[in-house]
Amino acid sequence: RSDAQQIAFLGTLQRVIAQRIAARPPGSYTAKLLAEGTRRIAQKVGEEGLELALAAVAQSDAEVIGEAADLLYHTLLLLEVKGLSLSQIVAELEARHTERGTAAG
């Protein structure tokens, strides 16, 4: 699979998260987090960000990848709960790139 196809999966994952929010299927981790509220989801984003940072300095690449995946999932969930989308984040990054000449600022 190409990089573009793999990155496009984030859109698929965003749609799956939206479906889980709507259906709240029993046994779903997403439904469990939703039941705990936005504050808990935000807390998970913070925890996963910290875990990613720690993995980057002390663990294997596989661990870094796993923690980054956890952070992306929880970030997508938080965005969806807030009524925001990945495309809005991409638009912000594009705007920053255009304004500053680099996406990293």
C-alpha positions in Angstrom: 0.0 0.0 0.0 1.2 3.5 -0.8 1.8 6.2 1.8 -1.3 8.0 0.5 -3.5 4.9 0.9 -2.2 4.4 4.5 -2.8 8.0 5.4 -6.3 7.9 3.9 -7.1 5.2 6.4 -7.2 7.9 9.0 -10.4 9.1 7.3 -11.8 5.6 7.4 -10.9 5.4 11.1 -12.6 8.8 11.7 -15.8 7.4 10.1 -15.7 4.2 12.2 -15.3 6.3 15.3 -18.4 8.4 14.2 -20.3 5.2 13.7 -19.4 3.9 17.1 -20.4 7.2 18.7 -23.8 6.9 17.0 -24.4 3.2 17.7 -22.4 2.8 21.0 -22.2 -1.0 20.6 -21.8 -3.0 23.7 -18.2 -4.0 24.4 -16.8 -1.2 22.2 -13.8 0.6 23.8 -14.9 3.8 22.0 -18.4 3.4 23.6 -16.8 2.9 27.0 -14.8 6.1 26.7 -17.8 8.0 25.5 -19.7 6.9 28.6 -16.9 8.2 30.7 -17.2 11.7 29.1 -15.1 14.2 27.2 -12.9 14.9 30.2 -11.8 11.2 30.3 -11.2 11.2 26.6 -9.0 14.4 26.9 -7.2 12.7 29.8 -6.4 9.7 27.6 -5.0 12.1 24.9 -2.7 13.5 27.5 -1.7 10.1 28.8 -1.0 8.8 25.3 1.1 11.9 24.4 3.2 11.3 27.5 3.6 7.6 26.8 4.7 8.4 23.2 7.3 11.0 24.4 8.7 8.5 27.0 8.7 5.7 24.4 10.7 7.9 22.0 13.6 8.2 24.4 13.6 4.9 26.1 11.9 2.2 24.0 12.0 0.4 20.7 10.6 1.8 17.4 7.8 -0.7 17.7 6.8 0.8 21.0 7.0 4.3 19.6 4.7 3.2 16.7 2.2 1.6 19.1 2.1 4.7 21.3 1.7 7.0 18.3 -1.2 4.9 17.1 -2.8 5.1 20.5 -2.4 8.9 20.5 -3.8 9.3 17.0 -6.9 7.1 17.8 -7.6 9.1 21.0 -7.1 12.4 19.2 -9.5 11.4 16.5 -12.0 10.4 19.1 -11.6 13.7 20.9 -12.0 15.7 17.7 -15.2 13.8 16.8 -16.7 14.3 20.2 -16.0 18.0 19.9 -17.6 18.1 16.5 -14.3 18.7 14.8 -12.6 16.8 12.0 -9.2 15.6 10.8 -9.7 17.7 7.7 -9.8 20.9 9.9 -6.5 19.9 11.4 -5.0 19.3 8.0 -6.3 22.7 6.8 -4.7 24.4 9.9 -1.4 22.7 9.1 -1.6 23.7 5.5 -2.3 27.3 6.5 0.6 27.4 8.9 2.8 26.0 6.2 1.7 28.7 3.8 2.1 31.5 6.3 5.4 30.4 7.7 6.9 28.5 4.9 7.1 25.3 7.0 4.5 23.0 8.6 6.7 22.8 11.7 6.6 26.5 12.3 
